[in-house]
Amino acid sequence: MPPVSTAETINKRIADELGVREGQVTSAIDLLDGGATVPFIARYRKEVTGTLDDAQLRTLEERLRYLRELEERRAAILDSIREQGKLTDELEASIDAADSKARLEDIYLPYKPKRRTKAQIAREAGLQPLADLLLQDPTRAPQVEAAAFVDAERGVADAAAALDGARSILVEQFGESADLIGALRERLWTHGVLVSRVRTGKESDGAKFSDYFDWSEGFTTLPSHRILALFRGEKEEVLELAFRPDAADEAMQVGPTEYEAMIAEHFGVADRRRAADSWLLETVRWAWRTRMFVHLTVDVRMRLREAAEEEAVRVFAANLRDLLLAAPAGARATMGLDPGFRTGVKVAVVDGTGKVVDTSTIYPHQPHNKWQDSLATLAQLAKKHSVELVSIGNGTASRETDKLALDLIKLVPSLTKIVVSEAGASVYSASAYASAELPGMDVSLRGAVSIARRLQDPLAELVKIDPKSIGVGQYQHDISQVELSRSLDAVVEDAVNAVGVDVNTASAPLLTRVSGIGEGLAASIVAHRDASGPFTSRTALKSVPRLGPKAFEQCAGFLRIRGGDDPLDQSSVHPEAYPVVRRMVSATGGSSLGTLIGNTATLRAINPREFVDDTFGLPTVTDILAELEKPGRDPRPAFQTATFAEGVEKVADLRQGMVLEGVVTNVAAFGAFVDVGVHQDGLVHISAMSKTFVKDPRDVVKPGDIVRVKVLEVDEKRQRIGLTLRLDDEVGGDRTEPKPRERSGGGKPDRGGNKGQRPQRPQRKEPEPTGAMAEALRRAGLR
């Protein structure tokens, strides 16, 4: 039987992890290696991969990257050991069997080139035989045997020096046993504890970390946000972190005997009252304390950080996906308001296509206080351009600008106002793309344009901004930026291709995210469109410079051409499958595509198996029929706004027991933040989301959801609100439901902010909230 190749090993392992057939994985990898994108494979190559979906393909892609890196490292290690002349069949088999990077490095440790250690110096002094003798025959007396190795010329002055050298050799030897290190690592992970203490004199400056001034918790129970908070506190020199091998071992004054016993047993060391037993046991203790524990705490720290980062990236990616796929308000004239005090409120009006038709700056707030003049300007703009929606940024002066919009609606009742997150608007405003898109416009006004457009179509506008600047993550600057960028880019790519892109109106940044189209090709498409006019067919895309057959194959199905030569060009049916649709028209006796597209009765009467051939299988034919029923349908939900309560406009207006409608603005690992119209998000802790256990808050809500919540507790001084989704929870205070007031939506940025930082907490001398809210904030790490 021929040897199993590395590729076959990787494919089988991924297949086992995903719970699918190895052939599915092999086919998917072949497509990825051939330049196909995940969205393209998931939608248009279902027969090839056995209908692997985009989530499975993303996991496959990630694992493939890891395992290929593992194989590269394995090959490098084998080469290194082979060059040293130390590679045996047994060692090579052990390296080949290593299934993780950690295991691989454990095996390589004894052979890894290192600086000149104490053990190496001792070996050069000829002390290896002494170390071997005492370990193999503990009946030998250490002092007696060591005397024979005294050699002043080799740096061994006396028996004590000889024994110190022998101990250094054994300590290094103990610390380089791959199997032992692996077992110790897992025991430390399951039994170890992370302890946090405040640094002397940092109590006031580091008040935001006061929850962790005296904290300890097992490694396996630490949640992502808490790990990142602890590491940040350490980085800011507020906290001192200690890794302890056992919860009962408070100061490492008494040796962690369980760990030492594992080392001793592995090397056959035991206290049988033989001459060398005491010396060997001390060597074991020394090896654990000075080498192995130190080495393993580095591993644990890395493991904690990796786990925390993985979860933080997952949460960020999930929230970003929900935000990008939020319901668009659609082609409705919209007025964007970028609030400000001294510099004024920037105003931009865009038409239904997002084109800027008017701009202005008004000064309704202090120190100018031109309230009536500002109202008159806004009313005039709204009537002139038939504005339907008012989009208000949620930054500085948002609350005051929202009140201005309320007065505007009294003058123009047809308007609806919505508060939206302005995270990233300033980044867009100062970008090179914004300069090209809005030439000659003041930078400050570009933010108002972005705020208006992101209400019309969140996806189309937000793709112009670095995903990390959109503000739906937690501790994002504390995590690997490479992994974060890779994950967020994948989310944006999946979202854009799931919705589809109108090639005749899409911006270059939006086109860049389409399968098979990079930055350069997107610019070429826009340039060709500007020079030659709108594309009338997908086939016409082939005339774009550098858009070859491969790129066309990848992108064509995701690009929409509305009102073009072929009705199928505005659907997600890929051009390669157009012949299947023509056959369906003929089979149903139709005279044209128009008799089939949108004809639900006819389409549902078709037996998809009749159109299966060697190229298109049942999954693809079924997808085609579904698309023909509603060609070009938008998978995003319908646009709606929350109805905020009348008379509840600030935190002071809230009362315990109030039942309010609100909008979920962000979801974190510990709960969800909800905007209830008071310009300060309330927290629904994960424990207050359902009567049943909730593992992941996103299983209950996601950003943009409109929910009904009950006020649990209010801390007006600290502007904190505790909420629950369980409306029958018993709380004190007024339980009446206020009357509805003007509608609004959107929300404030997440509590972590777009820099992943929590708000500064006041010092302990201030009153602390109590009850349910206190518990929720404590568990969320916000107290």
N, C-alpha and C positions, 0 to 999 in steps of 0.2 A: 504494500500500500504506500503510495507517495506521501511524503511529509505534508502536514497541514500548513498552509501558508499563513503569514501574519494577517493578511486581509480576511481570510476565512475565519481566523480566530476572532478578530474584531467583529465581523459580521454576526457570528454566532452569539457572541456575548451581548451585543446590542439587541439582537432578536430575543434573547432570553429575558433581558431587562424590560423590554417593551411588551413581552408576551405575544409576539407575532412570529410568523414564519421567517426563517433565515432568507428565503428567496425574496420576500418583500423588502427586507433591509438591503440586500445586495442590489436589487433594482433601484432603490431610492438613492443609494450611494453612487451608483453608476450615473444616475441623472445629475446629482449634485456635482460630481466630479466633471461632468460634461458641461457645466455652466448653467444648469437649470436652477431656478429659484424655488424656494419653498412654496410661495403662493401658486406658481405655475404647476408644480408637481401635484400639490394638493387638489387643484381644481381640474387640471386637464390631463393628468396622467394617472388616474385612479386605477385603471386596469393594470398598469405596469406595476404599481406598488401594492396592489390588493386593497385599495381605498384607505391608505394611511392618511389621517387628517393632518392639518397644519400643526396642531399641538404635538402630535407624535413625531412629525418630521422635524420640528424645532428641537425636541429632545434628542432625536437621533443625530441631528447635526452637531449638537453640543457634545454628546457622548463620543461621537466620531472624532471630534477635535481633541478631546481629552485622551482617548485611547491611542490616537496616532502620536500624540506627544509622548505618551507612555512608551510606545514602541521605539520612538527615536531615542529616548533616554535609556531604554534597555540596551539598544544597540551600542550606544556610546559607552555604557558601563562595561559591557562585554569586551569591547575593544580595549578599554583602559586596563582591565584585569588581564586580558590576553597579552598585552604589551609588557606587563609586569612578569609574565611567565608563571602566573599563579592560578590560571583558570583550569579547574578540574571538571570532569564530567558531572560530578555531584553538584558543584557550585553552579555550573551552567544550567543544570536542570532546576535548581532553586531559583535562579534569576528568571528563567523562562516561566516559572510558575507564579511569580510575583504578580498580583492582580491590582496593585495600586502604587502610586508614586511613593507613598510613605514606606511600604514594604520593600520596594526596590532600593530606596535609600538606606534602609536598615541593613540590608544584605551587603550593600556596597561600602558601608562605613569602615570596616577594617581595611579595605583596599584603597580607600579614597586618599589621594595625595594630601598630606597635611604638613603643617609646620613642625619643626623639631620639638617634640613633646618631651616631658620628663620620662615617660616610658621609653621613648626612642633613645634618649641619652643613657638610660639604665641598660638597655639592650646593648648599646655600643660599649658599655663598661663590662659586658659579659655577665649580666645578672639574670638573664632569662632562665638558665638552668636552676638557679636558686628558687625563682618563683615557681617553676614547674615542679621542683622537688617537694616544696612545702605544700603545694596544692594536691599533688598526687599521693603524698605520704605524710599525713599530719602527725604521725608518730615521731617525726624528726623534730628536734628542738631547734627553733629558729635562731637563737643566739649562737648555738654551737655550729650549725650549718653555715650561718652567715660569715663566721670567722674565716672560713676557707676562701671567701671571695673578696677579702680586703686587699686592695691594690691601690696604693697612693698614686702611682703613675697614671692609672685610669680614672682617678677621681673618687675612689671608694676609700675614704679615710679610715673607717672602722666598721664594726659589725652593724651598728645602728644605721649607718649610711647605706650599707648593703641591703638591709631590710627595708629601708625607705624606698630604695630603687626597685626591689622586688614587688613591694606593694603598689608602686606606680604602674608596673607592668600588669599586675593582676587587675587593678582598677580599670585600666584601659581595656583589658581583655573582657572583663565582665560587662563593660558598657558597649561592647561591639558584638554581642550575641543577638542576632536578628530575632530569633524566636522569643528570647527572654524580653527584649525591648518591646516587642509587639504585645506580649502578655501584660507587661507592666503598664504600657500606655493605655490599654483598654481598662485595666483596673483603676488607674488614676482617673480616667474619664468618667467612669461610673460611680466612683466613691469620692472623688476630689471636690474641693470647695473653693470658690473665689471669695476672698474677703476684701472689703473696702473700708478704709479709714480716712478721715479728713487730715490733711497736712496741718501741722501746727501753724496758727496764724491765718489760715485760709477760710475760716468759718464764715466771715462776712462777704469777702470777695467771691467766694464760691457757693453762695447761698442757693443757686439754682440746682446744685448737686446735693442739697442737704439730705435728701432721702438716702444717700449712699455714704453719709458720714460715718455710719456704723452699720455695715451691711455684710451679710454672708449668704451665699446660696450655692447649691450644687451645680456643677457644670452642666449637667443634662437637663436642668429645669430652667436655665436662664433664657428668657426670650430675646429675640433679636434686638429690639429697641433698648433693652436694659444693658445688654453687652456693649452696644455702641455708645450708650450714655456713660457707662463706667470707663471705657477706653478714652472717651473724650475728656472726662474729668481727670484722668491720669495725664493725658497729653497737655492739658491746661494747668497741670501741676497743682490741682486742688485735691485730688485723691491719691492715696497710696494703695496699690493693689497687691495682694499676696495670694499665691496659689498654694493651697494646702492639700496634702495627700488624703486627708481624712477629716470629716467634720469634727471628730473628737480631739484631733490634734491641734490645739489652739496656738501653740508657739513653737512647735517642732522641738520642744525640750526633751520629749521622750520619743525615741526613734519609732518610725512607722513600721513596727515589727512584721506586719503582713507582707510588706514589700521586701524587707530584708530576708524574710523567710523564703520568699519566692526565688530570690537571687541565690541564697545559700543552697536551697534544694537543687536548683538547676546545675550548680557546680559541685554538688556533693559535699558541701561544708556543713558540719554539725558539731554541737558541743558534746563530745564523748569523753571529755577530760584527757584528750591526747595532748601531747606537747605543743602542737601548732594550732590547736582548735581556737584558742582565745585570739591568737594573732590573726587567723583567717576570718573569724567573725568580725573583728574590728576592721579588717580590710573590706568585708562586705558592707559594713555600716558606712565606711568612708566612701566606698564606690557609689552607694546610693545617695549620700548627702552631697558630695562634692561634684559628682559627675552625672549620674543617671537622672536624678530628680531635676536637676537644673536643665538638662537636655530635654526631658519630657515636658517640663512646664513651658518651654518654648513651643513644643509641638502642640500642647493644649491651647496655648494662647492663639496660635495660628488656626487651630481647628475651630475655636470659638469665633474668631473673627470671620473665618470663611463661612461658617454656618450663619452668622449674623448678616454678613454681606449678601449671601444667597437669598435669605428671607427678605432683606431690605430691597434688593433688586426685584424680587418677585412682586412685592407689594407695589413698588414704584411702577413696574411694567403693567401690572393689572389696573392700577388707577389711571395710568396714561392711556391704556386701551379704552377704558370706559369714557374718558374725557374726549378722546379723538372720535369715538363712535357715538357721542352724545347727539341728541336730536337737533337737527339744523332748523332754524326758523324759516329758512328758504328765501326765495327771491322776493323779499319785501324791503321797501325803502326803510333804511335804518339810520338813526342818529346816534353817533358814538360820543359819549362824554368822558373825558379824561380829567378827573377832579383835581383841584389844587386850590390853595388859599391865596398866597401873595401873587403867584404867577398866573392865577386865573384858571378857569375851567376851559380846556381845549375842546372844541366842537368840530365834528366832521360828519357830514351827511353823505351816505352812499346810496346809490340806486339799487334796484333789485339784482343787478349783476355784480355789485360790489364796486362799481365805478364811483370815484369821488366826484360829487357834484357841487359841494359847497363846504367851506370851512369858516370858523370864526373863533374868537376867544372872548369869553365873558368873565365878569368879575363880581359874582354875587356875594362872595364871602369876605370876611375880614382880610385885610384892613380896608378894602374898597367899599364893600357893602352895597353894591349896585344891584340889588335884588330885582326890582321892578324892570330896570333896563334889560337885565339878563333874561327875564321871563319874556319880555317883548321880542327880543332877538330870537329866542328859541321858538316861540309861537309862530313868528314870521317864517322861519326856516321850515318848520314842520308843515305849515300850510302850503308854502311855495313848492315843496318837493313831495307832497302827499306822504309824509313819513308815517309809518305804522308802529314802529318799535323804537324805544329809547334804550340804548345799552349803556350802562353806567359802570365804570371801572370801580373796583372795590378798594382802592388804595386810600391815601391821605385825602381827607375832605369828602370821602364817599358818602358818609352819613348825611352831611349837610347838602350835598348835591342830590341825594335821593329825595330830600324834602323839597328841593327846588323842582324836581321832576313831578312830585305830587301836585304842586301848585300849577305846573304846566298842564297836567292832565285835566285840571279844572277848566283851563282855557281851551284845550283841545281834547275832548273826551275820547276820541277815537284812538288815542295813543295807549300803548301798553309799555310799562317800564320793566326792565330786567337788570339786576345787578350781576355782573359777570366778573370772573377772576381776570385781573389784568397782569398776572404773572407772565413775564417774558415780553410784555409790550414794549418796554424800554429797550430791551435787547434787540427786538426787531427794528425799532425806530432808528437805532444807530448803525444798523447793518448795511453792508454794501448793497444787498438786494433791495432794501427799502429805498436807498438813494436812487437806484435804477428804476424801481417801480413807481416811485413818487418823486420824480425830479423837480427841484425847485421848491418843494414843500418844506417848511420848517420842521426840524426834527421833533419838536414838541407836539406838532399836529399829527404826525404819523402815528403816534400812540393812539389817538382818538380814532383814526381810521382802522387800526387793528382791532380795537375794542368793538367797533361796529361790525366789522366783518366776521369776527369770531362768533358773533351771535347768529349771523346768517348761515355760516357753514364752518363750524369749529375745526373740522378736519382740514379743509382747504387753507385756513389761515394759520393754524398751529404748526403745520409742517414747515412753515417759514422760520420757525424758531427752534433753536437747539432744545431737544426734549428735556434736557436737564434743567432748563430755565423755566419750565412750565409750572413747576411748583406743586407736584403731587406726590413727592417722595418724603422719606424720613431719613435724616442723617446722611443725605446723599453725598456730602463732601467728605464723609468719613469712610467711604467704601471705594473699592477698586473702580477707577474711572473707566478702565478698559472694558471690564465686564459689564458695567452699567451702560456704557455707550453701545456695546454690542447688543445687549438685551433690548434697550429702548429703540435702537434702529430696527430691530426685527419687529417690534410691536408696531412701529410706524409703517413699515413695509406691509405687514399683514393687514393693517387697518385700511390703508390706501387702496390696496388691491381688492379687499373685500367689498368696498363701496364702488370702485371703478372711477375713472377719470374722464371728463369731457376734454378731449384733446384740443378742441378749438377755443377753450376758455381757461384751461389750466395754466397756472403759473409754472415757471421753471422748477422751483423747489418741489412742487407737487408732482410734476412729471418725473423728477429725479427718483422719487420713491416707487415708481411703477416698475414692475418686474422687467428686468432686462434693459432698463434705461438708467444710465448713470448721469452724472452732472454734465459731462460734455455733450452727450446725445440729447439731453433735455434742452440744452441751449440751442442745439442745431434744429430741433423740432420747432422751438419758438421762433427762431430766425427765419426758417422756411415758411412758417405760418404768417409771419409779419410781411415777408417779401411776396409771397404768392397767394395769400388769402387763405380762408378756412379750408381744411381738408374736407373733401366731399365723400371720401370712402377710406376704409382701412387700407386698402391696396395702395392708395396714394401715399401712404407713409413710406413706402419703399423708395420713393424719390428723395427722401431726406438723406443728405450726405452721411455716410458711415452707419446708416441703419440697415444692416445686412440681414440675411435670412434668419440667422440665429436670434438676433435681437427682435426681429419681427415676430418670430414664433413665440418668444417669451412675453412680449408686451401687448400684442394685438388684441387678445381677449379681454384685457383690462381697460382698454381705451374705448371711449364711447364717441360716436359721431351722430349727433342728433340732426334730423332733417336731411340726411345725406342720400346718396344714390341707392343704398341698400338698407332696407329696414332692419336687417340683422346686425348692422354696424352699431346700433345703439343698445344692443343686448350683450350679455356675457357669453354668448355662443361664440366659440373660437372660429375664425375663418376656415380652418382646416376641416371643421365639421359642417360647413354650409351645405355640402352635397347631401348630407343626411337629412337636413331640413327640406331640401328640394324634393327628395324622395318622399318625404311625408306629405308634401303638398300634392304630389302626383297620386299617392296612394289614397288620399282622402277626396280626390276628385276636385281639388281646388284649382282655380285659374291663376292664382298669384299668392305670394306670401301673405298679403293682406287678408286673405280668407282663412288663414291659419293662426296668425299671431293674435293673441288675445281671445281666441275662440275657445273658451274653456270646455264647452260640451264636446267639440270635435277632438280637442287635444286629449281629453280624459278617455275618449273612446279608442284611442290608439293603443295598440299592444306594443310596448317598447321592444319586446324580444324580436319582433319582426324586422327591426332595423339594426340589429346587432350584426356586425361583420368582423373581419379579421383585424380591423383598425379600431373600431369603436365598440366597446363592450356595453353591457347593461347599465353600469353606473353612469357612463357618459350620456347615453341615450335618455336615461331617466332625468338627468340634470337638464338636458336640452328641452325636454317637454315641460319641465317646471319653469324654465326661463321663458319659454314662448308664451306661457299663460300671462306673465307680467314682465314683459321685456324691460330690462334696465331698472328694475325695482331697486329702491334704496333699502338696504338691510337695517338702517338705523331707525330707532323708534320715532313716533310722531312727536312733534314739538308741543310742549305744554309748560305752563308756569304754575308755581305754587301760589296759593291764596294766603297771604299773610294776614294776621289778625289786626283789626282796626284798633288803634289806641295802644298797640304794643310796638314801640319804635326804638326803645333802648332797654338796657339790662334792668334799669330801675322799674320798668313797667311790668316785669315778670313776677309771677307769684307761684308758689308751690301748688302743684295740682292742675295748673293750666294745661289744656290740651291744644296743641298748635300744629299747623301744617308748616312744613319746612322742606328744604332741599339739601340732600347729602352733598357736601363739598369735598370731602376727602375720607378715605378709609385707611386706617392704620392697623397694625397687628393687634392693638389693644382695644379697638373700637372704631366709631365713626363720628365725624364732626358734621353738625347739621346747622344750616343757616335758618333761623326762624324769624328773620326780619329785624333784628336788633343790632346789626352790624358787629356782632360778636358770636362766633360759632359756639354752639353747645356741644358737649361731649356725651355720646351714648356709649358707655363702657360696654365691652363685649358681654359682661355678665348681665346687662340690662337689655339685651337684644331679643331674647327669646326665653320661653319657659323651659326649653330643652337646651342641652349643651351645644354651644357654638364653638367650633374649632377655629373657623376662619370667618371674620366679620363680613367678608365679601360673599359668603354663602347667603347672607341675609340682605345686604344692601350694597349698592355701588354708587360712585359719584354720579350726580345728576338725578338720582331717584327722588321722587317727591314722597314724603312720608309724614305720618301723624305721630307726634311725640308728646309725652307728658313731662312737665317740668318737675324734676325731683328736688332740686335745691339751687339756690341762687346766691352767689357771693358777689354783691355789687361792687365792693371796694376793689376786689381783684379781677373784676370783669370775667367771672367764670360761671358757667351754667352746666348743671348736671341734668341730663335728660334720660328718658327711657322709652323704648318702643313698646313696652308692655303697658298698655293703656289702663289695665285694671290694677296696676301696682298701687298700693296704699301709701299716700304721702300726706303731709300736713298742708295746711293753707287752703286757699280758694281753689275749688275744682271746677269752676265754671269755664265754659268755652267762649272766648271773646268773639265779637262779630268780625266777619271778614272785612279787610280793607283792600287797598289797591294791590293788584297782583305784582309779584316780583319773582325773581329766580336767581340762579347763579349762586354766589356765595363768597365768603372770605377765603383767603388762602389757608392751607392746612396749618395746624398748630406748629408743625415743624418748620413752616415757612419754606420758600423756595431755596433756602440754603440749608434746609434740614435741621434748623435750630429751634429748640423750644423757647418760649418766652421766658424772660428773666423772672424768677419768682422773688417775692419780697422776703425780707429777713424774718426769722422765726418770731421776733417780737410782735409782729402783726397778728391779728386774730386768725385762727385757723378754722376753715369750714369743718363742719362735723356731719355725721350721718352718711347717707348713701353717696352724696357727691364727694365727700372726703375719701371714702373708700374707692370710688371710681378713679379719682385723680391720683390717689396713691398707687393703685395698681397699674395705672397708665404711665406712671413715672413722671407725672406733671406736678407733683407735690414733693 
